[in-house]
Amino acid sequence: MTEQPTSFERPQPGADPADPRGALLRASTPPHSALPAQARAGETPPPGSDIAAPVPGGDPEHSQPTLAAEPDTHRPRPAPESVPVPSEAAADGPERRTGQSQALGRPTPMRRDGDRLRFVGAATRRIARGIDLDEIVMGLCRATVPTFSDAILVYLRDPLPVGDERPTGPLVLRLRRTDRIPEERDTEGGFTVPAPQPEPTELTELSAVTAELCEVRTGGALAEVLRGVRPVFTDSPAARAALPELLGEGGELIVPGGRRAILAPLRGRRRVIGAALFLRRPDRIAFEPDDLLVAAQLATHSALGIDKAVLYGREAYIADELQRTMLPETLPRPTGVRLASRYLPAAETARVGGDWYDAIPLPGSRVALVVGDVMGHSMTSAAIMGQLRTTAQTLAGLDLPPQEVLHHLDEQAQRLGTDRMATCLYAVYDPVSHRITIANAGHPPPVLLHLGGRAEVLRVPPGAPIGVGGVDFEAVELDAPAGATLLLYTDGLVESRLRDVWSGIEQLREKLAATAQLTGPDHPPPLEALCDEVLDMLGPGDRDDDIALLAARFEGIAPSDVAYWFLEPEDAAPGRARRLARRALSRWGLEDMSDSVELLVSEVVTNAVRYASRPVTLRLLRTDVLRCEVGDDVPQLPRLRQARATDEGGRGLYLVNKLARRWGATRLSTGKVVWFELNRS
């Protein structure tokens, strides 16, 4: 996208010699000029005109010269000696070499090697300050306009190749940015925008008279200039032939005659990635041969910076993708609990760390809540985090106790390496029993916010971090009353350079209690708003680490909405299961669902008692949906298959798949559970 420069300010002592604000221009030509004119030699500047600041230059052979030290930002630096602008008649006279006269009101050209040396040093420093692509291109424009040229056009390859990858398709250049000297300054320090004129050469917007896209033809004049790599004057035959191809039809009219335009290819590490066109007005002194070396230095530093910026952008993209794949995109909606989460990286430049959170549905309407933190902030830490999170999900699918899950995570961390350390907290919430089981591996303790507004730090054995090895983990079972909110977090929320971890935990507890007071004792605070309030406790200097936050609002399932039975593995079990389900539905006022529920319950129980050796469990849960769970002691999971016309069985799961809203099977340590859900009428 083409951008235009922002307004300029009056020059100040000690300003950057490559900053356009250090050499302001006051146009002495009518406002219809394409570029502001330079005051002619010998003319007296009008009253109120600005005195042009001296323009330093630099040695084009060195990007960081020893003659130009970094300016002291704590004290103003005196302006260097002025550089003359000789008249046309005396262009080759002694004034050009001695610098005894100067035309006021315009930036003076660089006439000495010392000026070029200082300019190149300051300009390359300004370009090097940029991190992303736009900053580098803007640094090139602001460093050269108006000190080196009156206007600049920057074309970049579209799309830009990344690293060593080979671009496919034809070479296409896109106009990335234009910059020019403002037309005229008003009395209040701003600049007035002149009215547009009909002729292309009189337009002030360079992007309006140049083509945005340019396809470089193989063997064409523009391709030859770009292949040559070195900057050239546009009055040369090759460059003059290349301008219409670059600027489009009529675009070459903005290029002044003579040596007042330089076309500089931008070559990165592997290939040409663009071109820059430096322009001076016809009434300004033309470029000199030494200015080609200055343009070469600017083009080289800009191209290498653009290459690095593209690589940095690719790394940032990979980091974002890694974060999205390592962390859950959405949280599940298990029965009896509501969830909310937040993740904040330590800095925008390091968007992925070792913090993670997860919520994993378990059999029996339970849910596992996990939060962990891998040591370090590198991409390696993020990769280890992903492996530990995957391991935790696999162990949760086996329905292992929380302490066993941490034990296996500890073994996995030791297999990954000797220095792979992490903290983790694993909790399992049962909405039917209103209980929660928690095991901790060196992680900060969770905070429970009760319905009345009281916040308490749960007493959980701290345990040793994952990766230490040879440590037993202990689990505790606590009450999880309906309406309470459990907050799991990483240490980045409560620990920083300004406070220790226990002070942060106490501050978090007070913050939760104060937030709960706003909604009253009978209504818990909204879950999403509560997470935002918790993050607001962080001050400007408190972001030293990544932050992962998982909040769980316990709603539970009332005992009156649960029906539970044991069935002996015998032939009469399916009939008894149908009768029990019919009575429960009649008690809940769901008689219209009896036919579907009885059919599906009969099919699932029949499949269970066929292979079970111990009593089969049957449970019905009434929430926003009707859920049925059948458990047995056989670990093999049933699979959906299409029964043949001659088969006597094999159609039970087919009916479940057709009639149920959802269904599934989960392997337990003692067998399996097959469940299905139906929408309530």
C-alpha positions in Angstrom: 0.0 0.0 0.0 1.3 3.5 -0.9 1.8 5.8 2.0 2.5 9.5 2.2 4.8 11.2 4.7 3.6 12.8 7.8 3.9 16.5 8.6 7.4 17.8 9.3 8.5 19.9 12.2 10.9 22.8 12.6 14.6 21.6 12.8 16.1 21.3 16.2 19.8 21.2 17.2 21.2 17.8 17.5 18.7 16.3 15.1 19.4 13.1 13.1 21.2 14.3 9.9 19.1 11.7 8.0 15.8 12.9 9.5 13.8 15.0 7.1 12.8 17.1 10.1 16.4 18.3 10.3 16.3 20.0 6.9 12.9 21.6 6.3 12.0 23.0 2.9 10.0 26.0 2.0 8.9 25.8 -1.6 9.7 28.8 -3.8 7.7 27.4 -6.8 4.0 27.6 -7.4 1.9 24.9 -5.7 1.3 23.1 -8.9 4.8 21.7 -9.1 5.3 18.0 -8.9 8.1 18.4 -6.3 9.0 21.4 -4.2 11.6 23.6 -5.9 15.0 24.4 -4.5 15.8 28.1 -4.2 18.0 29.2 -7.0 21.5 30.4 -6.3 21.7 34.1 -5.5 18.0 34.6 -4.7 17.1 36.1 -1.4 14.8 33.9 0.7 11.4 35.5 1.4 10.6 36.8 4.8 9.8 34.0 7.3 11.5 31.3 5.3 13.3 28.6 7.2 17.1 28.5 7.1 18.1 25.1 5.7 20.0 22.9 8.2 23.3 21.7 6.9 23.0 18.2 5.4 25.8 15.8 6.3 26.9 13.1 4.0 29.0 10.0 4.2 31.5 7.7 2.7 29.7 5.2 0.5 32.3 2.5 1.1 31.5 2.1 4.8 28.2 1.7 6.4 29.4 2.7 9.9 32.3 5.2 9.6 34.6 6.0 12.4 34.5 9.7 11.6 30.9 10.0 12.6 30.2 9.0 16.2 26.7 8.5 17.5 25.2 11.9 18.5 25.0 12.5 22.2 21.3 12.5 23.0 21.8 14.4 26.3 23.3 17.6 24.8 22.7 19.5 21.6 25.3 19.1 18.9 26.4 22.3 17.0 25.4 22.3 13.4 28.3 21.6 10.9 29.6 24.1 8.5 27.2 25.1 5.8 27.5 23.7 2.3 27.1 26.1 -0.7 24.7 25.9 -3.5 26.5 27.6 -6.5 24.9 29.2 -9.4 24.7 27.5 -12.8 27.4 29.7 -14.2 29.8 29.1 -11.3 29.0 25.4 -10.9 32.6 24.5 -11.7 34.1 27.5 -10.0 36.0 27.9 -6.7 32.7 28.3 -4.8 31.8 24.7 -5.5 35.0 23.5 -3.8 35.4 26.1 -1.0 31.8 26.6 0.1 31.9 30.4 0.6 28.3 31.1 -0.5 25.0 29.4 0.3 21.5 29.8 -0.9 19.0 29.9 2.0 15.7 28.2 2.3 16.5 24.8 0.7 18.5 21.7 1.8 22.0 22.0 0.4 23.5 19.2 -1.7 26.3 17.1 -0.3 29.5 18.5 -1.8 32.1 16.9 0.4 33.2 13.4 1.3 32.7 14.2 5.0 29.0 15.2 4.4 28.4 11.9 2.6 30.2 10.0 5.3 28.0 11.4 8.0 24.8 11.0 6.0 25.4 7.4 5.1 26.2 6.6 8.7 23.1 8.2 10.0 20.9 6.8 7.3 22.0 3.2 7.7 21.5 3.5 11.5 18.0 4.7 10.9 17.3 1.9 8.4 18.8 -0.7 10.8 16.4 0.4 13.6 13.5 -1.1 11.8 12.3 -4.5 12.7 9.4 -5.2 10.4 9.1 -4.5 6.7 7.1 -1.3 6.9 9.6 0.2 9.4 12.6 -0.5 7.2 10.9 1.0 4.1 9.8 4.0 6.0 13.3 4.4 7.5 14.8 4.4 3.9 12.2 7.1 2.8 12.6 9.3 5.8 16.4 9.1 5.7 16.7 10.2 2.1 13.9 12.8 1.8 14.8 15.7 1.7 18.4 15.2 2.6 19.5 13.2 -0.4 16.5 13.5 -2.7 13.2 15.4 -3.1 11.2 12.3 -3.5 11.6 8.5 -3.5 9.6 5.6 -4.9 10.2 2.1 -3.4 9.1 -1.0 -5.4 9.3 -4.5 -3.8 8.8 -7.9 -5.2 5.3 -9.3 -4.8 5.3 -11.7 -3.1 8.6 -11.3 -1.3 10.6 -14.6 -1.2 11.5 -15.9 2.2 15.0 -17.0 2.9 16.4 -19.5 0.3 13.0 -20.4 -1.2 12.8 -20.1 -4.9 10.1 -17.7 -6.1 7.6 -19.1 -8.6 6.0 -17.3 -11.4 7.0 -14.0 -13.1 8.9 -11.3 -11.4 6.3 -8.7 -10.3 7.2 -5.4 -8.5 4.6 -3.6 -6.4 4.8 0.1 -5.4 5.3 -0.2 -1.6 5.7 3.4 -0.6 6.3 6.9 -2.0 7.6 9.9 -0.1 8.2 13.5 -1.1 8.8 16.9 0.3 5.6 18.7 1.3 4.5 21.5 -1.0 4.3 24.5 1.1 4.3 25.3 4.8 1.7 27.5 6.4 2.2 30.0 9.2 1.2 27.6 12.0 3.9 25.0 11.1 1.7 22.7 9.0 1.8 22.2 5.2 -0.9 23.1 2.7 -2.0 20.6 0.1 -2.2 22.2 -3.3 -5.1 21.6 -5.7 -4.4 18.9 -8.2 -3.6 19.9 -11.8 -4.7 18.0 -14.9 -1.2 17.3 -16.3 0.6 14.3 -15.0 3.8 16.2 -14.4 2.0 18.7 -12.2 0.4 16.2 -9.8 1.7 16.1 -6.2 0.7 12.5 -5.5 3.4 10.3 -7.0 1.2 7.2 -6.6 -1.5 8.8 -8.7 0.7 8.9 -11.8 2.6 5.7 -11.5 1.5 2.1 -11.9 1.1 0.1 -8.7 2.1 -3.2 -10.2 4.9 -3.9 -12.7 5.7 -7.2 -14.3 9.3 -7.4 -15.3 9.6 -8.9 -18.7 12.3 -11.4 -19.3 15.0 -9.8 -21.4 13.5 -6.3 -21.2 15.2 -3.1 -20.3 14.1 -3.2 -16.7 15.3 -6.7 -16.2 18.7 -5.7 -17.5 19.0 -2.8 -15.1 17.9 -5.0 -12.2 20.4 -7.7 -13.2 23.2 -5.1 -13.1 22.5 -4.5 -9.4 24.4 -1.2 -9.3 22.5 2.1 -9.3 22.3 4.1 -12.5 21.4 7.5 -13.6 18.1 7.6 -15.4 19.5 9.6 -18.3 21.4 6.5 -19.4 19.8 4.7 -22.4 19.2 1.5 -20.4 17.5 3.2 -17.5 15.5 5.6 -19.7 14.1 2.5 -21.6 13.3 0.8 -18.2 11.4 3.7 -16.7 8.1 3.3 -18.8 8.1 -0.4 -17.8 8.6 0.4 -14.1 6.3 3.5 -13.7 3.7 2.6 -16.2 2.3 4.6 -19.1 2.9 8.3 -18.6 4.7 7.7 -15.3 8.1 8.6 -16.7 6.9 12.2 -17.0 7.6 12.7 -13.3 11.3 11.9 -13.8 13.3 15.1 -14.4 15.8 15.3 -17.2 19.6 15.1 -16.7 21.2 13.4 -13.7 18.4 14.2 -11.3 17.1 10.7 -10.9 18.8 7.4 -9.7 17.4 4.0 -10.2 18.9 1.6 -7.6 18.1 -2.1 -7.6 17.5 -3.6 -4.1 19.4 -6.9 -3.9 19.0 -9.1 -0.8 21.0 -12.2 0.2 20.1 -14.2 -2.8 18.3 -12.2 -5.4 16.9 -8.7 -6.4 13.8 -8.0 -4.3 12.9 -4.5 -5.6 14.1 -1.1 -6.7 14.2 2.4 -5.4 13.9 5.6 -7.5 15.5 8.7 -6.1 14.3 12.0 -7.6 15.4 15.6 -7.5 13.6 18.6 -8.9 14.8 20.2 -12.1 15.8 23.4 -10.3 17.9 21.5 -7.8 21.6 20.6 -8.5 21.9 17.3 -10.2 23.3 14.1 -8.7 27.0 13.6 -8.9 28.8 10.3 -9.6 29.7 9.9 -5.9 25.9 9.9 -5.2 25.7 6.6 -7.0 27.8 5.1 -4.3 25.5 6.7 -1.6 22.5 5.2 -3.3 24.2 1.8 -3.5 24.9 1.9 0.3 21.2 2.8 1.0 19.9 0.1 -1.3 22.2 -2.6 0.1 21.3 -1.9 3.7 17.6 -1.6 2.9 17.5 -4.8 0.9 19.4 -6.8 3.6 17.1 -5.3 6.3 14.0 -6.3 4.2 15.3 -9.8 3.9 15.7 -10.1 7.7 12.3 -8.5 8.2 10.7 -11.1 6.0 12.4 -13.9 7.8 11.3 -12.4 11.1 7.8 -12.2 9.9 7.9 -15.9 8.9 9.2 -16.8 12.3 6.4 -14.8 14.0 3.9 -16.6 11.8 5.3 -19.9 12.8 5.2 -18.9 16.4 1.5 -17.9 16.1 0.7 -21.2 14.3 2.6 -23.1 17.0 0.6 -21.3 19.7 -2.7 -22.1 18.1 -1.8 -25.8 17.7 -0.3 -26.2 21.2 -3.2 -24.5 23.1 -6.9 -25.6 22.7 -8.7 -23.5 20.1 -12.0 -23.8 22.0 -12.9 -25.2 25.4 -15.4 -28.1 25.7 -18.8 -27.7 27.3 -19.0 -30.5 29.8 -22.1 -31.1 31.8 -22.3 -29.3 35.2 -19.4 -26.9 34.7 -18.7 -23.7 32.7 -15.2 -22.8 31.6 -13.2 -19.7 30.6 -9.6 -19.2 29.8 -6.9 -16.6 29.0 -3.4 -16.8 27.6 -1.0 -13.9 27.5 2.6 -14.2 26.2 5.4 -12.5 28.0 6.1 -10.2 25.0 4.8 -9.7 21.4 8.2 -10.7 20.1 8.0 -14.1 22.0 4.5 -15.1 21.5 4.8 -18.7 22.5 6.1 -20.0 25.8 5.9 -23.1 27.9 2.6 -22.3 29.6 -0.5 -24.4 28.8 -4.0 -25.2 30.0 -6.6 -27.8 29.1 -10.0 -29.1 29.9 -10.7 -32.8 29.0 -14.1 -34.4 29.2 -14.0 -37.7 31.1 -16.5 -40.6 31.5 -19.3 -40.1 33.9 -19.8 -36.4 33.0 -16.5 -35.6 34.8 -14.0 -33.2 33.4 -10.2 -32.9 33.9 -8.7 -29.4 34.5 -5.0 -29.1 33.7 -2.6 -26.2 33.9 1.2 -26.4 33.5 4.3 -24.4 32.9 7.5 -25.6 31.2 10.8 -24.0 32.3 12.0 -21.4 29.8 10.5 -19.3 27.0 12.1 -20.7 23.9 10.6 -22.6 21.0 12.1 -25.7 22.6 10.0 -25.0 25.7 6.9 -24.7 23.6 7.7 -28.0 21.8 8.1 -29.7 25.2 4.9 -28.2 26.4 3.1 -29.6 23.4 4.5 -33.1 24.1 3.5 -33.0 27.8 0.0 -31.7 26.9 -0.5 -34.5 24.4 0.7 -37.0 27.0 -1.7 -35.6 29.6 -4.6 -35.9 27.2 -3.7 -39.5 26.5 -3.5 -40.3 30.2 -6.8 -38.6 30.9 -8.4 -40.8 28.3 -7.3 -43.8 30.3 -9.2 -42.4 33.3 -6.2 -42.6 35.6 -6.2 -40.9 39.0 -4.6 -37.4 39.1 -1.5 -38.6 41.0 -0.9 -41.4 38.4 -1.2 -38.9 35.6 1.5 -36.7 37.2 3.7 -39.8 37.7 3.5 -40.7 34.0 4.1 -37.1 33.0 7.2 -37.1 35.2 8.5 -40.2 33.4 7.8 -38.7 30.0 9.7 -35.5 30.9 12.7 -37.6 31.9 12.6 -39.4 28.6 12.7 -36.0 26.8 15.9 -34.9 28.5 17.6 -34.4 31.9 16.8 -30.7 32.1 13.2 -30.8 31.0 11.5 -29.4 34.1 7.8 -28.3 34.4 5.2 -27.7 36.9 1.6 -29.0 36.6 -1.7 -29.1 38.4 -4.2 -31.8 37.5 -7.8 -31.8 38.9 -10.8 -33.9 38.2 -14.3 -32.5 38.9 -17.3 -34.8 39.3 -20.6 -32.8 38.9 -22.7 -35.7 40.4 -20.8 -36.0 43.7 -19.9 -32.3 43.8 -16.3 -33.2 44.6 -12.9 -32.4 43.0 -9.7 -34.4 43.2 -6.4 -32.4 42.8 -2.8 -33.4 42.5 0.0 -30.9 42.3 3.6 -31.0 40.9 5.3 -27.9 42.1 2.6 -25.6 40.8 1.1 -22.5 42.6 -2.1 -23.6 44.5 -5.5 -22.9 43.0 -7.9 -20.4 44.5 -11.6 -21.3 45.1 -14.1 -18.4 45.1 -17.3 -19.4 47.0 -20.8 -18.2 46.1 -20.9 -15.9 49.1 -17.8 -14.0 48.0 -15.2 -15.7 50.2 -12.0 -16.6 48.4 -9.6 -19.3 49.8 -6.3 -20.7 48.7 -6.8 -24.5 48.6 -4.4 -26.6 50.7 -2.9 -28.9 48.1 0.4 -30.7 48.7 2.9 -28.8 46.5 4.9 -31.9 45.3 8.1 -31.8 43.2 8.2 -30.4 39.6 7.8 -32.8 36.7 11.2 -34.0 35.5 12.8 -34.4 38.9 12.1 -38.2 39.0 11.7 -40.6 41.9 9.0 -38.5 43.6 5.6 -39.7 44.7 2.6 -37.4 44.1 -0.3 -37.0 46.4 -3.9 -36.2 45.6 -6.5 -34.6 47.8 -10.3 -34.7 47.5 -12.2 -31.5 48.3 -15.8 -30.2 48.2 -16.8 -28.4 45.0 -20.1 -26.7 45.9 -22.4 -25.4 43.2 -21.8 -21.8 42.3 -18.2 -21.8 43.4 -15.4 -20.9 40.9 -12.0 -22.6 40.8 -9.1 -20.6 39.3 -6.1 -22.3 38.0 -3.1 -20.2 36.8 0.6 -20.1 36.1 3.2 -18.2 38.1 3.3 -15.4 35.6 0.1 -14.1 37.1 1.3 -13.9 40.7 5.1 -13.5 40.5 7.3 -10.7 39.1 10.3 -8.6 39.8 8.0 -6.4 42.0 6.6 -9.1 44.2 7.2 -12.7 45.4 4.8 -15.5 44.6 3.0 -15.6 47.9 2.4 -11.9 47.9 0.9 -12.3 44.4 -1.3 -15.2 45.5 -2.7 -13.1 48.4 -3.3 -10.2 46.0 -5.1 -12.5 43.7 -7.3 -13.8 46.5 -8.2 -10.3 47.5 -9.0 -9.4 43.9 -11.4 -12.3 43.6 -13.1 -11.5 46.8 -13.5 -7.8 45.8 -14.9 -8.7 42.4 -17.4 -11.1 44.0 -18.7 -8.3 46.3 -19.8 -6.3 43.2 -22.4 -8.9 42.2 -23.7 -9.7 45.7 -23.7 -12.8 47.8 -26.3 -14.8 45.8 -24.9 -14.3 42.3 -21.4 -15.3 41.2 -19.6 -12.8 39.0 -19.7 -13.5 35.2 -17.0 -15.9 34.3 -15.5 -14.0 31.3 -15.6 -10.7 33.2 -13.9 -12.4 36.2 -11.0 -13.4 34.0 -10.6 -9.9 32.7 -10.7 -8.5 36.3 -8.0 -10.9 37.4 -5.7 -9.8 34.5 -6.3 -6.2 35.5 -4.3 -6.7 38.7 -1.2 -6.8 36.6 0.8 -3.6 36.6 3.0 -2.2 33.8 6.1 -3.9 35.2 4.4 -7.2 36.1 4.7 -9.0 32.8 7.8 -11.0 33.3 6.4 -14.4 32.2 3.7 -16.0 30.2 0.3 -16.3 31.8 -2.2 -19.1 31.4 -5.5 -18.9 33.2 -8.3 -21.4 33.5 -11.5 -20.7 35.4 -14.2 -23.3 36.1 -17.6 -22.4 37.5 -19.1 -25.4 39.2 -22.8 -25.9 38.6 -23.1 -29.6 39.3 -26.0 -32.0 38.8 -28.7 -32.2 41.4 -29.3 -35.7 42.9 -32.9 -35.5 41.8 -31.6 -35.4 38.2 -29.6 -38.6 38.5 -30.8 -42.2 38.3 -28.3 -45.0 38.9 -28.6 -48.8 38.9 -26.6 -52.0 38.9 -27.6 -54.8 36.5 -26.5 -58.4 36.7 -25.0 -59.7 33.5 -27.9 -62.0 32.6 -30.5 -62.3 29.8 -33.1 -60.5 31.8 -31.0 -57.4 32.2 -32.1 -55.5 29.0 -35.8 -55.9 30.0 -35.1 -54.6 33.5 -33.1 -51.7 32.1 -36.1 -50.7 29.9 -38.5 -50.7 32.9 -36.1 -48.7 35.1 -35.6 -46.1 32.3 -39.3 -45.8 31.8 -39.9 -45.1 35.5 -37.2 -42.5 35.6 -38.6 -40.7 32.6 -42.1 -40.7 34.0 -40.7 -39.2 37.2 -39.0 -36.4 35.3 -42.0 -35.8 33.0 -40.3 -37.0 29.9 -42.7 -39.8 28.9 -42.7 -38.7 25.3 -39.0 -39.8 25.1 -39.7 -43.3 26.4 -39.8 -45.2 23.1 -36.4 -43.8 21.9 -34.7 -44.2 25.2 -36.0 -47.7 25.9 -34.9 -48.9 22.4 -31.3 -47.4 22.7 -30.9 -48.5 26.4 -31.9 -52.1 25.4 -29.4 -52.2 22.6 -26.5 -50.9 24.6 -27.2 -53.0 27.7 -27.6 -56.1 25.5 -24.2 -55.6 24.1 -22.7 -55.0 27.5 -24.1 -58.1 29.3 -23.1 -60.4 26.4 -19.4 -60.1 27.4 -19.4 -58.7 30.9 -18.6 -60.9 33.9 -19.4 -58.3 36.6 -22.5 -56.2 37.2 -23.3 -53.6 34.5 -24.0 -50.0 35.6 -26.8 -47.9 34.1 -27.0 -44.2 34.8 -29.4 -41.5 33.4 -28.6 -37.8 33.8 -31.1 -35.0 33.2 -29.5 -31.7 32.3 -30.1 -29.7 29.2 -30.0 -33.0 27.4 -30.8 -36.6 28.5 -27.6 -38.6 28.9 -27.4 -42.4 29.3 -24.2 -44.2 30.4 -23.7 -48.0 30.4 -20.5 -49.3 32.0 -19.0 -52.8 32.0 -15.7 -54.5 32.8 -14.7 -55.3 29.2 -12.0 -52.9 27.9 -12.6 -53.5 24.2 -14.4 -50.5 22.7 -17.4 -51.2 20.3 -17.1 -50.1 16.7 -19.7 -48.9 14.3 -20.1 -51.2 11.3 -22.6 -51.9 8.6 -24.4 -55.2 9.2 -25.1 -57.5 6.3 -28.6 -58.6 5.4 -27.8 -62.1 6.6 -26.3 -61.0 10.0 -28.5 -61.6 13.1 -26.8 -58.8 15.1 -24.5 -55.8 14.7 -27.3 -53.3 14.3 -27.4 -51.9 17.9 -24.8 -49.2 17.4 -26.2 -48.4 14.0 -29.5 -47.5 15.7 -27.7 -45.5 18.4 -25.8 -43.5 15.7 -29.0 -42.8 13.8 -31.3 -41.8 16.8 -28.9 -40.2 19.3 -27.7 -36.6 19.3 -24.2 -37.8 20.2 -22.6 -41.0 21.4 -19.2 -42.4 22.3 -17.2 -45.0 24.2 -14.4 -44.4 26.7 -12.0 -46.9 28.0 -11.6 -47.0 31.8 -9.0 -48.7 34.0 -11.7 -51.2 35.0 -13.5 -51.5 31.7 -15.4 -49.0 29.5 -18.4 -46.7 29.4 -20.7 -46.4 26.4 -22.9 -43.3 26.4 -25.4 -41.4 24.3 -27.3 -38.2 24.5 -30.8 -37.2 23.3 -32.3 -33.8 23.0 -35.1 -33.2 25.5 -38.5 -32.6 23.9 
